[in-house]
């Protein structure tokens, strides 16, 4: 995907994006059991509620 975008900017005059488009250093995770899946689901549901308390959210909260 990143290579397609870069090629489009260079060859098709797409507007370049003035920032980062792709997340670096993310971790993939294998869900191994139901308890782990439940914890991940709870994190997904609760994460937006905690966004304004996160000092690293970039002021978007």
PQR file of N, CA, C, O and H, with PARSE charges and radii, in Angstrom:
ATOM      1  N   UNK A   1       0.803  -1.205   0.000 -0.4000 1.5000
ATOM      2  CA  UNK A   1       0.000   0.000   0.000 -0.0000 2.0000
ATOM      3  C   UNK A   1       0.846   1.268   0.000  0.5500 1.7000
ATOM      4  O   UNK A   1       0.584   2.163  -0.804 -0.5500 1.4000
ATOM      5  N   UNK A   2       1.853   1.382   0.873 -0.4000 1.5000
ATOM      6  CA  UNK A   2       2.653   2.610   0.835 -0.0000 2.0000
ATOM      7  C   UNK A   2       3.313   2.830  -0.511  0.5500 1.7000
ATOM      8  O   UNK A   2       3.396   3.962  -0.987 -0.5500 1.4000
ATOM      9  H   UNK A   2       2.066   0.655   1.526  0.4000 1.0000
ATOM     10  N   UNK A   3       3.783   1.755  -1.129 -0.4000 1.5000
ATOM     11  CA  UNK A   3       4.456   1.907  -2.421 -0.0000 2.0000
ATOM     12  C   UNK A   3       3.498   2.383  -3.499  0.5500 1.7000
ATOM     13  O   UNK A   3       3.891   3.153  -4.376 -0.5500 1.4000
ATOM     14  H   UNK A   3       3.715   0.835  -0.742  0.4000 1.0000
ATOM     15  N   UNK A   4       2.250   1.941  -3.451 -0.4000 1.5000
ATOM     16  CA  UNK A   4       1.263   2.402  -4.432 -0.0000 2.0000
ATOM     17  C   UNK A   4       1.029   3.899  -4.303  0.5500 1.7000
ATOM     18  O   UNK A   4       0.936   4.608  -5.305 -0.5500 1.4000
ATOM     19  H   UNK A   4       1.930   1.316  -2.739  0.4000 1.0000
ATOM     20  N   UNK A   5       0.933   4.375  -3.070 -0.4000 1.5000
ATOM     21  CA  UNK A   5       0.724   5.805  -2.849 -0.0000 2.0000
ATOM     22  C   UNK A   5       1.922   6.617  -3.339  0.5500 1.7000
ATOM     23  O   UNK A   5       1.757   7.621  -4.031 -0.5500 1.4000
ATOM     24  H   UNK A   5       1.008   3.799  -2.256  0.4000 1.0000
ATOM     25  N   UNK A   6       3.113   6.180  -2.979 -0.4000 1.5000
ATOM     26  CA  UNK A   6       4.318   6.896  -3.401 -0.0000 2.0000
ATOM     27  C   UNK A   6       4.409   6.932  -4.921  0.5500 1.7000
ATOM     28  O   UNK A   6       4.753   7.961  -5.502 -0.5500 1.4000
ATOM     29  H   UNK A   6       3.247   5.364  -2.416  0.4000 1.0000
ATOM     30  N   UNK A   7       4.102   5.818  -5.560 -0.4000 1.5000
ATOM     31  CA  UNK A   7       4.111   5.753  -7.024 -0.0000 2.0000
ATOM     32  C   UNK A   7       3.062   6.708  -7.608  0.5500 1.7000
ATOM     33  O   UNK A   7       3.318   7.372  -8.612 -0.5500 1.4000
ATOM     34  H   UNK A   7       3.822   4.982  -5.088  0.4000 1.0000
ATOM     35  N   UNK A   8       1.904   6.775  -6.989 -0.4000 1.5000
ATOM     36  CA  UNK A   8       0.852   7.682  -7.462 -0.0000 2.0000
ATOM     37  C   UNK A   8       1.251   9.142  -7.350  0.5500 1.7000
ATOM     38  O   UNK A   8       0.934   9.944  -8.228 -0.5500 1.4000
ATOM     39  H   UNK A   8       1.697   6.236  -6.173  0.4000 1.0000
ATOM     40  N   UNK A   9       1.944   9.489  -6.273 -0.4000 1.5000
ATOM     41  CA  UNK A   9       2.419  10.866  -6.113 -0.0000 2.0000
ATOM     42  C   UNK A   9       3.427  11.202  -7.209  0.5500 1.7000
ATOM     43  O   UNK A   9       3.378  12.277  -7.808 -0.5500 1.4000
ATOM     44  H   UNK A   9       2.201   8.837  -5.560  0.4000 1.0000
ATOM     45  N   UNK A  10       4.337  10.268  -7.460 -0.4000 1.5000
ATOM     46  CA  UNK A  10       5.402  10.530  -8.442 -0.0000 2.0000
ATOM     47  C   UNK A  10       4.919  10.460  -9.884  0.5500 1.7000
ATOM     48  O   UNK A  10       5.330  11.270 -10.715 -0.5500 1.4000
ATOM     49  H   UNK A  10       4.377   9.395  -6.974  0.4000 1.0000
ATOM     50  N   UNK A  11       4.044   9.492 -10.191 -0.4000 1.5000
ATOM     51  CA  UNK A  11       3.678   9.245 -11.589 -0.0000 2.0000
ATOM     52  C   UNK A  11       2.341   9.844 -11.996  0.5500 1.7000
ATOM     53  O   UNK A  11       2.136  10.146 -13.171 -0.5500 1.4000
ATOM     54  H   UNK A  11       3.710   8.834  -9.517  0.4000 1.0000
ATOM     55  N   UNK A  12       1.430  10.020 -11.047 -0.4000 1.5000
ATOM     56  CA  UNK A  12       0.081  10.469 -11.393 -0.0000 2.0000
ATOM     57  C   UNK A  12      -0.269  11.831 -10.819  0.5500 1.7000
ATOM     58  O   UNK A  12      -1.427  12.248 -10.849 -0.5500 1.4000
ATOM     59  H   UNK A  12       1.598   9.775 -10.092  0.4000 1.0000
ATOM     60  N   UNK A  13       0.734  12.521 -10.299 -0.4000 1.5000
ATOM     61  CA  UNK A  13       0.560  13.873  -9.756 -0.0000 2.0000
ATOM     62  C   UNK A  13      -0.448  13.921  -8.604  0.5500 1.7000
ATOM     63  O   UNK A  13      -1.152  14.915  -8.427 -0.5500 1.4000
ATOM     64  H   UNK A  13       1.674  12.182 -10.275  0.4000 1.0000
ATOM     65  N   UNK A  14      -0.512  12.835  -7.822 -0.4000 1.5000
ATOM     66  CA  UNK A  14      -1.351  12.877  -6.626 -0.0000 2.0000
ATOM     67  C   UNK A  14      -0.757  13.884  -5.663  0.5500 1.7000
ATOM     68  O   UNK A  14       0.459  14.074  -5.625 -0.5500 1.4000
ATOM     69  H   UNK A  14       0.059  12.027  -7.966  0.4000 1.0000
ATOM     70  N   UNK A  15      -1.603  14.523  -4.893 -0.4000 1.5000
ATOM     71  CA  UNK A  15      -1.118  15.471  -3.894 -0.0000 2.0000
ATOM     72  C   UNK A  15      -0.392  14.710  -2.791  0.5500 1.7000
ATOM     73  O   UNK A  15      -0.925  13.736  -2.258 -0.5500 1.4000
ATOM     74  H   UNK A  15      -2.591  14.368  -4.923  0.4000 1.0000
ATOM     75  N   UNK A  16       0.817  15.142  -2.443 -0.4000 1.5000
ATOM     76  CA  UNK A  16       1.527  14.475  -1.349 -0.0000 2.0000
ATOM     77  C   UNK A  16       0.880  14.820  -0.015  0.5500 1.7000
ATOM     78  O   UNK A  16       0.405  15.937   0.188 -0.5500 1.4000
ATOM     79  H   UNK A  16       1.250  15.933  -2.876  0.4000 1.0000
ATOM     80  N   UNK A  17       0.869  13.861   0.879 -0.4000 1.5000
ATOM     81  CA  UNK A  17       0.313  14.060   2.210 -0.0000 2.0000
ATOM     82  C   UNK A  17       1.386  14.692   3.087  0.5500 1.7000
ATOM     83  O   UNK A  17       2.499  14.173   3.159 -0.5500 1.4000
ATOM     84  H   UNK A  17       1.255  12.954   0.714  0.4000 1.0000
ATOM     85  N   UNK A  18       1.076  15.808   3.759 -0.4000 1.5000
ATOM     86  CA  UNK A  18       2.101  16.530   4.524 -0.0000 2.0000
ATOM     87  C   UNK A  18       2.325  15.977   5.931  0.5500 1.7000
ATOM     88  O   UNK A  18       2.388  16.749   6.888 -0.5500 1.4000
ATOM     89  H   UNK A  18       0.171  16.229   3.700  0.4000 1.0000
ATOM     90  N   UNK A  19       2.442  14.699   6.068 -0.4000 1.5000
ATOM     91  CA  UNK A  19       2.661  14.106   7.384 -0.0000 2.0000
ATOM     92  C   UNK A  19       2.891  12.621   7.243  0.5500 1.7000
ATOM     93  O   UNK A  19       3.196  12.130   6.156 -0.5500 1.4000
ATOM     94  H   UNK A  19       2.390  14.073   5.291  0.4000 1.0000
ATOM     95  N   UNK A  20       2.745  11.910   8.337 -0.4000 1.5000
ATOM     96  CA  UNK A  20       2.919  10.464   8.309 -0.0000 2.0000
ATOM     97  C   UNK A  20       1.588   9.789   8.005  0.5500 1.7000
ATOM     98  O   UNK A  20       0.555  10.148   8.571 -0.5500 1.4000
ATOM     99  H   UNK A  20       2.496  12.309   9.220  0.4000 1.0000
ATOM    100  N   UNK A  21       1.623   8.824   7.121 -0.4000 1.5000
ATOM    101  CA  UNK A  21       0.414   8.086   6.773 -0.0000 2.0000
ATOM    102  C   UNK A  21       0.373   6.707   7.402  0.5500 1.7000
ATOM    103  O   UNK A  21      -0.707   6.155   7.611 -0.5500 1.4000
ATOM    104  H   UNK A  21       2.462   8.533   6.662  0.4000 1.0000
ATOM    105  N   UNK A  22       1.520   6.148   7.705 -0.4000 1.5000
ATOM    106  CA  UNK A  22       1.573   4.772   8.181 -0.0000 2.0000
ATOM    107  C   UNK A  22       2.176   4.721   9.569  0.5500 1.7000
ATOM    108  O   UNK A  22       3.116   5.449   9.887 -0.5500 1.4000
ATOM    109  H   UNK A  22       2.398   6.596   7.535  0.4000 1.0000
ATOM    110  N   UNK A  23       1.632   3.872  10.363 -0.4000 1.5000
ATOM    111  CA  UNK A  23       2.109   3.698  11.727 -0.0000 2.0000
ATOM    112  C   UNK A  23       3.350   2.810  11.714  0.5500 1.7000
ATOM    113  O   UNK A  23       3.350   1.741  11.103 -0.5500 1.4000
ATOM    114  H   UNK A  23       0.868   3.280  10.104  0.4000 1.0000
ATOM    115  N   UNK A  24       4.380   3.247  12.373 -0.4000 1.5000
ATOM    116  CA  UNK A  24       5.587   2.445  12.490 -0.0000 2.0000
ATOM    117  C   UNK A  24       5.597   1.725  13.832  0.5500 1.7000
ATOM    118  O   UNK A  24       5.001   2.183  14.806 -0.5500 1.4000
ATOM    119  H   UNK A  24       4.381   4.115  12.869  0.4000 1.0000
ATOM    120  N   UNK A  25       6.267   0.618  13.860 -0.4000 1.5000
ATOM    121  CA  UNK A  25       6.502  -0.115  15.101 -0.0000 2.0000
ATOM    122  C   UNK A  25       5.223  -0.551  15.807  0.5500 1.7000
ATOM    123  O   UNK A  25       5.124  -0.445  17.030 -0.5500 1.4000
ATOM    124  H   UNK A  25       6.751   0.246  13.069  0.4000 1.0000
ATOM    125  N   UNK A  26       4.274  -1.025  15.071 -0.4000 1.5000
ATOM    126  CA  UNK A  26       3.087  -1.581  15.710 -0.0000 2.0000
ATOM    127  C   UNK A  26       3.334  -3.063  15.968  0.5500 1.7000
ATOM    128  O   UNK A  26       4.236  -3.670  15.391 -0.5500 1.4000
ATOM    129  H   UNK A  26       4.354  -1.111  14.078  0.4000 1.0000
ATOM    130  N   UNK A  27       2.517  -3.626  16.841 -0.4000 1.5000
ATOM    131  CA  UNK A  27       2.679  -5.032  17.182 -0.0000 2.0000
ATOM    132  C   UNK A  27       1.430  -5.803  16.792  0.5500 1.7000
ATOM    133  O   UNK A  27       0.322  -5.447  17.192 -0.5500 1.4000
ATOM    134  H   UNK A  27       1.784  -3.133  17.309  0.4000 1.0000
ATOM    135  N   UNK A  28       1.608  -6.842  16.025 -0.4000 1.5000
ATOM    136  CA  UNK A  28       0.505  -7.739  15.725 -0.0000 2.0000
ATOM    137  C   UNK A  28       0.338  -8.675  16.912  0.5500 1.7000
ATOM    138  O   UNK A  28       1.288  -8.936  17.650 -0.5500 1.4000
ATOM    139  H   UNK A  28       2.508  -7.131  15.700  0.4000 1.0000
ATOM    140  N   UNK A  29      -0.853  -9.165  17.083 -0.4000 1.5000
ATOM    141  CA  UNK A  29      -1.110  -9.999  18.246 -0.0000 2.0000
ATOM    142  C   UNK A  29      -2.002 -11.163  17.838  0.5500 1.7000
ATOM    143  O   UNK A  29      -2.979 -10.980  17.112 -0.5500 1.4000
ATOM    144  H   UNK A  29      -1.624  -8.952  16.483  0.4000 1.0000
ATOM    145  N   UNK A  30      -1.669 -12.335  18.296 -0.4000 1.5000
ATOM    146  CA  UNK A  30      -2.503 -13.513  18.088 -0.0000 2.0000
ATOM    147  C   UNK A  30      -3.382 -13.675  19.321  0.5500 1.7000
ATOM    148  O   UNK A  30      -2.885 -13.741  20.445 -0.5500 1.4000
ATOM    149  H   UNK A  30      -0.875 -12.484  18.886  0.4000 1.0000
ATOM    150  N   UNK A  31      -4.673 -13.738  19.103 -0.4000 1.5000
ATOM    151  CA  UNK A  31      -5.609 -13.935  20.206 -0.0000 2.0000
ATOM    152  C   UNK A  31      -5.678 -15.435  20.474  0.5500 1.7000
ATOM    153  O   UNK A  31      -6.099 -16.214  19.619 -0.5500 1.4000
ATOM    154  H   UNK A  31      -5.076 -13.684  18.190  0.4000 1.0000
ATOM    155  N   UNK A  32      -5.267 -15.818  21.650 -0.4000 1.5000
ATOM    156  CA  UNK A  32      -5.088 -17.232  21.945 -0.0000 2.0000
ATOM    157  C   UNK A  32      -6.256 -17.903  22.657  0.5500 1.7000
ATOM    158  O   UNK A  32      -6.377 -19.128  22.626 -0.5500 1.4000
ATOM    159  H   UNK A  32      -4.925 -15.185  22.345  0.4000 1.0000
ATOM    160  N   UNK A  33      -7.115 -17.116  23.298 -0.4000 1.5000
ATOM    161  CA  UNK A  33      -8.236 -17.739  24.005 -0.0000 2.0000
ATOM    162  C   UNK A  33      -9.363 -16.727  24.208  0.5500 1.7000
ATOM    163  O   UNK A  33      -9.227 -15.547  23.885 -0.5500 1.4000
ATOM    164  H   UNK A  33      -7.016 -16.121  23.323  0.4000 1.0000
ATOM    165  N   UNK A  34     -10.461 -17.210  24.741 -0.4000 1.5000
ATOM    166  CA  UNK A  34     -11.644 -16.364  24.912 -0.0000 2.0000
ATOM    167  C   UNK A  34     -11.387 -15.229  25.906  0.5500 1.7000
ATOM    168  O   UNK A  34     -11.843 -14.107  25.684 -0.5500 1.4000
ATOM    169  H   UNK A  34     -10.571 -18.168  25.003  0.4000 1.0000
ATOM    170  N   UNK A  35     -10.669 -15.501  26.991 -0.4000 1.5000
ATOM    171  CA  UNK A  35     -10.396 -14.453  27.986 -0.0000 2.0000
ATOM    172  C   UNK A  35      -9.586 -13.314  27.382  0.5500 1.7000
ATOM    173  O   UNK A  35      -9.864 -12.143  27.642 -0.5500 1.4000
ATOM    174  H   UNK A  35     -10.299 -16.412  27.172  0.4000 1.0000
ATOM    175  N   UNK A  36      -8.599 -13.649  26.588 -0.4000 1.5000
ATOM    176  CA  UNK A  36      -7.795 -12.629  25.933 -0.0000 2.0000
ATOM    177  C   UNK A  36      -8.641 -11.821  24.945  0.5500 1.7000
ATOM    178  O   UNK A  36      -8.506 -10.600  24.860 -0.5500 1.4000
ATOM    179  H   UNK A  36      -8.373 -14.600  26.376  0.4000 1.0000
ATOM    180  N   UNK A  37      -9.503 -12.499  24.208 -0.4000 1.5000
ATOM    181  CA  UNK A  37     -10.400 -11.817  23.286 -0.0000 2.0000
ATOM    182  C   UNK A  37     -11.300 -10.842  24.034  0.5500 1.7000
ATOM    183  O   UNK A  37     -11.523  -9.723  23.573 -0.5500 1.4000
ATOM    184  H   UNK A  37      -9.613 -13.491  24.276  0.4000 1.0000
ATOM    185  N   UNK A  38     -11.813 -11.257  25.175 -0.4000 1.5000
ATOM    186  CA  UNK A  38     -12.685 -10.391  25.961 -0.0000 2.0000
ATOM    187  C   UNK A  38     -11.939  -9.145  26.441  0.5500 1.7000
ATOM    188  O   UNK A  38     -12.495  -8.047  26.413 -0.5500 1.4000
ATOM    189  H   UNK A  38     -11.633 -12.166  25.549  0.4000 1.0000
ATOM    190  N   UNK A  39     -10.709  -9.299  26.873 -0.4000 1.5000
ATOM    191  CA  UNK A  39      -9.910  -8.144  27.308 -0.0000 2.0000
ATOM    192  C   UNK A  39      -9.676  -7.168  26.155  0.5500 1.7000
ATOM    193  O   UNK A  39      -9.730  -5.953  26.344 -0.5500 1.4000
ATOM    194  H   UNK A  39     -10.257 -10.191  26.896  0.4000 1.0000
ATOM    195  N   UNK A  40      -9.422  -7.694  24.984 -0.4000 1.5000
ATOM    196  CA  UNK A  40      -9.223  -6.842  23.807 -0.0000 2.0000
ATOM    197  C   UNK A  40     -10.507  -6.101  23.465  0.5500 1.7000
ATOM    198  O   UNK A  40     -10.469  -4.913  23.143 -0.5500 1.4000
ATOM    199  H   UNK A  40      -9.379  -8.681  24.830  0.4000 1.0000
ATOM    200  N   UNK A  41     -11.632  -6.781  23.530 -0.4000 1.5000
ATOM    201  CA  UNK A  41     -12.918  -6.126  23.264 -0.0000 2.0000
ATOM    202  C   UNK A  41     -13.183  -5.008  24.263  0.5500 1.7000
ATOM    203  O   UNK A  41     -13.648  -3.932  23.887 -0.5500 1.4000
ATOM    204  H   UNK A  41     -11.663  -7.746  23.791  0.4000 1.0000
ATOM    205  N   UNK A  42     -12.892  -5.257  25.520 -0.4000 1.5000
ATOM    206  CA  UNK A  42     -13.093  -4.227  26.548 -0.0000 2.0000
ATOM    207  C   UNK A  42     -12.185  -3.027  26.305  0.5500 1.7000
ATOM    208  O   UNK A  42     -12.604  -1.882  26.475 -0.5500 1.4000
ATOM    209  H   UNK A  42     -12.515  -6.131  25.826  0.4000 1.0000
ATOM    210  N   UNK A  43     -10.963  -3.286  25.913 -0.4000 1.5000
ATOM    211  CA  UNK A  43     -10.037  -2.194  25.604 -0.0000 2.0000
ATOM    212  C   UNK A  43     -10.598  -1.339  24.458  0.5500 1.7000
ATOM    213  O   UNK A  43     -10.569  -0.110  24.529 -0.5500 1.4000
ATOM    214  H   UNK A  43     -10.623  -4.217  25.775  0.4000 1.0000
ATOM    215  N   UNK A  44     -11.100  -1.981  23.421 -0.4000 1.5000
ATOM    216  CA  UNK A  44     -11.629  -1.251  22.266 -0.0000 2.0000
ATOM    217  C   UNK A  44     -12.819  -0.396  22.669  0.5500 1.7000
ATOM    218  O   UNK A  44     -12.941   0.747  22.226 -0.5500 1.4000
ATOM    219  H   UNK A  44     -11.123  -2.979  23.364  0.4000 1.0000
ATOM    220  N   UNK A  45     -13.687  -0.929  23.495 -0.4000 1.5000
ATOM    221  CA  UNK A  45     -14.868  -0.182  23.942 -0.0000 2.0000
ATOM    222  C   UNK A  45     -14.464   0.976  24.851  0.5500 1.7000
ATOM    223  O   UNK A  45     -14.994   2.080  24.721 -0.5500 1.4000
ATOM    224  H   UNK A  45     -13.589  -1.857  23.855  0.4000 1.0000
ATOM    225  N   UNK A  46     -13.530   0.732  25.766 -0.4000 1.5000
ATOM    226  CA  UNK A  46     -13.174   1.733  26.772 -0.0000 2.0000
ATOM    227  C   UNK A  46     -12.161   2.755  26.303  0.5500 1.7000
ATOM    228  O   UNK A  46     -12.076   3.835  26.888 -0.5500 1.4000
ATOM    229  H   UNK A  46     -13.100  -0.164  25.871  0.4000 1.0000
ATOM    230  N   UNK A  47     -11.396   2.462  25.279 -0.4000 1.5000
ATOM    231  CA  UNK A  47     -10.329   3.353  24.863 -0.0000 2.0000
ATOM    232  C   UNK A  47     -10.815   4.769  24.519  0.5500 1.7000
ATOM    233  O   UNK A  47     -10.184   5.726  24.967 -0.5500 1.4000
ATOM    234  H   UNK A  47     -11.464   1.585  24.804  0.4000 1.0000
ATOM    235  N   UNK A  48     -11.885   4.958  23.760 -0.4000 1.5000
ATOM    236  CA  UNK A  48     -12.334   6.327  23.472 -0.0000 2.0000
ATOM    237  C   UNK A  48     -12.701   7.113  24.733  0.5500 1.7000
ATOM    238  O   UNK A  48     -12.524   8.331  24.772 -0.5500 1.4000
ATOM    239  H   UNK A  48     -12.398   4.181  23.396  0.4000 1.0000
ATOM    240  N   UNK A  49     -13.199   6.447  25.741 -0.4000 1.5000
ATOM    241  CA  UNK A  49     -13.551   7.119  27.003 -0.0000 2.0000
ATOM    242  C   UNK A  49     -12.313   7.671  27.696  0.5500 1.7000
ATOM    243  O   UNK A  49     -12.391   8.679  28.398 -0.5500 1.4000
ATOM    244  H   UNK A  49     -13.343   5.458  25.709  0.4000 1.0000
ATOM    245  N   UNK A  50     -11.177   7.018  27.503 -0.4000 1.5000
ATOM    246  CA  UNK A  50      -9.943   7.423  28.174 -0.0000 2.0000
ATOM    247  C   UNK A  50      -9.116   8.415  27.358  0.5500 1.7000
ATOM    248  O   UNK A  50      -8.094   8.905  27.839 -0.5500 1.4000
ATOM    249  H   UNK A  50     -11.114   6.199  26.932  0.4000 1.0000
ATOM    250  N   UNK A  51      -9.537   8.711  26.154 -0.4000 1.5000
ATOM    251  CA  UNK A  51      -8.742   9.515  25.232 -0.0000 2.0000
ATOM    252  C   UNK A  51      -8.419  10.895  25.801  0.5500 1.7000
ATOM    253  O   UNK A  51      -7.281  11.350  25.686 -0.5500 1.4000
ATOM    254  H   UNK A  51     -10.368   8.313  25.764  0.4000 1.0000
ATOM    255  N   UNK A  52      -9.383  11.563  26.404 -0.4000 1.5000
ATOM    256  CA  UNK A  52      -9.123  12.915  26.905 -0.0000 2.0000
ATOM    257  C   UNK A  52      -8.161  12.913  28.085  0.5500 1.7000
ATOM    258  O   UNK A  52      -7.570  13.951  28.383 -0.5500 1.4000
ATOM    259  H   UNK A  52     -10.307  11.193  26.497  0.4000 1.0000
ATOM    260  N   UNK A  53      -7.982  11.792  28.762 -0.4000 1.5000
ATOM    261  CA  UNK A  53      -7.043  11.698  29.876 -0.0000 2.0000
ATOM    262  C   UNK A  53      -5.634  11.304  29.432  0.5500 1.7000
ATOM    263  O   UNK A  53      -4.715  11.272  30.249 -0.5500 1.4000
ATOM    264  H   UNK A  53      -8.462  10.948  28.520  0.4000 1.0000
ATOM    265  N   UNK A  54      -5.462  11.010  28.162 -0.4000 1.5000
ATOM    266  CA  UNK A  54      -4.177  10.549  27.644 -0.0000 2.0000
ATOM    267  C   UNK A  54      -3.305  11.750  27.280  0.5500 1.7000
ATOM    268  O   UNK A  54      -3.644  12.522  26.383 -0.5500 1.4000
ATOM    269  H   UNK A  54      -6.209  11.036  27.498  0.4000 1.0000
ATOM    270  N   UNK A  55      -2.191  11.900  27.972 -0.4000 1.5000
ATOM    271  CA  UNK A  55      -1.301  13.024  27.735 -0.0000 2.0000
ATOM    272  C   UNK A  55      -0.636  12.976  26.362  0.5500 1.7000
ATOM    273  O   UNK A  55      -0.111  13.987  25.894 -0.5500 1.4000
ATOM    274  H   UNK A  55      -1.915  11.273  28.700  0.4000 1.0000
ATOM    275  N   UNK A  56      -0.653  11.810  25.712 -0.4000 1.5000
ATOM    276  CA  UNK A  56       0.008  11.655  24.423 -0.0000 2.0000
ATOM    277  C   UNK A  56      -0.952  11.737  23.235  0.5500 1.7000
ATOM    278  O   UNK A  56      -0.558  11.410  22.115 -0.5500 1.4000
ATOM    279  H   UNK A  56      -1.079  10.989  26.093  0.4000 1.0000
ATOM    280  N   UNK A  57      -2.194  12.163  23.445 -0.4000 1.5000
ATOM    281  CA  UNK A  57      -3.162  12.145  22.349 -0.0000 2.0000
ATOM    282  C   UNK A  57      -3.008  13.302  21.383  0.5500 1.7000
ATOM    283  O   UNK A  57      -3.789  13.404  20.437 -0.5500 1.4000
ATOM    284  H   UNK A  57      -2.514  12.429  24.354  0.4000 1.0000
ATOM    285  N   UNK A  58      -2.045  14.170  21.577 -0.4000 1.5000
ATOM    286  CA  UNK A  58      -1.795  15.248  20.629 -0.0000 2.0000
ATOM    287  C   UNK A  58      -2.777  16.392  20.724  0.5500 1.7000
ATOM    288  O   UNK A  58      -2.885  17.185  19.789 -0.5500 1.4000
ATOM    289  H   UNK A  58      -1.411  14.087  22.345  0.4000 1.0000
ATOM    290  N   UNK A  59      -3.492  16.502  21.821 -0.4000 1.5000
ATOM    291  CA  UNK A  59      -4.434  17.609  21.985 -0.0000 2.0000
ATOM    292  C   UNK A  59      -5.734  17.423  21.258  0.5500 1.7000
ATOM    293  O   UNK A  59      -6.476  18.388  21.072 -0.5500 1.4000
ATOM    294  H   UNK A  59      -3.404  15.858  22.581  0.4000 1.0000
ATOM    295  N   UNK A  60      -6.038  16.202  20.835 -0.4000 1.5000
ATOM    296  CA  UNK A  60      -7.269  15.953  20.091 -0.0000 2.0000
ATOM    297  C   UNK A  60      -8.419  15.544  20.982  0.5500 1.7000
ATOM    298  O   UNK A  60      -9.516  15.297  20.481 -0.5500 1.4000
ATOM    299  H   UNK A  60      -5.435  15.419  20.986  0.4000 1.0000
ATOM    300  N   UNK A  61      -8.213  15.462  22.277 -0.4000 1.5000
ATOM    301  CA  UNK A  61      -9.246  14.973  23.181 -0.0000 2.0000
ATOM    302  C   UNK A  61     -10.117  16.028  23.750  0.5500 1.7000
ATOM    303  O   UNK A  61     -11.024  15.728  24.527 -0.5500 1.4000
ATOM    304  H   UNK A  61      -7.322  15.663  22.684  0.4000 1.0000
TER
END
